[in-house]
């Protein structure tokens, strides 16, 4: 489930339909100008997310 309710709508540009979401904590990292709605996953800069991902890779 996405955790995007706290996103300030003024920061999302009118044509930015692409969203980059942290795959660990579901925070919106950034938006992208795309032709349609697109969802991309990456890791945010949080140390918790980076450490969690390192642990998942080792197992």
N, C-alpha and C positions, 0 to 999 in steps of 0.2 A: 504494500500500500504506500502510496506516495505521501510525503510529508511537506506539501507545498502550500498549505493554508496560510502560512506566515509571510509568503512572498509579497513584497510591495509591488502592486500592479503598475505604478508609475515607472518602475525600473525596467519593465518589459516593453520593448518597442512594439509598435503597432504591427510590424511585419515579421517579428521574430517568433516564428511558429515552431522552431526547433528548440528543444530543451535538453541540456546536459545535466544528468542526475547522478549523484554519488551512489554507486552500487552497494555501499556499505550502510550509510545512514539515511539515504533517500533525500538529502538536501539538494536543492537546485543550485548548481554550480554556475551556470551561465545560460544565456539564450543565444540562438543563432538565426540569422535571416534565411529562411527556407521557403520553398514554394508551397509546402503543405506541412501538416503536423508531423514531426519526427521526434523520436525519443532516443537519446544516446546515453550510454552509461560510462562512467569513469570513476576515479577516486578523488575526493576532495583533499585539501591540504591538512586536514585534521590528523594529528598523530594517532588517535584511536583508530581511525579508518585505515591508515597505512599499516599499523601494527597488526590489526585484525586480518588484513589481506595477506601479510607476510606469513602469519600462522596458518592460513588456509592453504597457501601454496606448498608449505613444507609437508603437510599431512597427506 
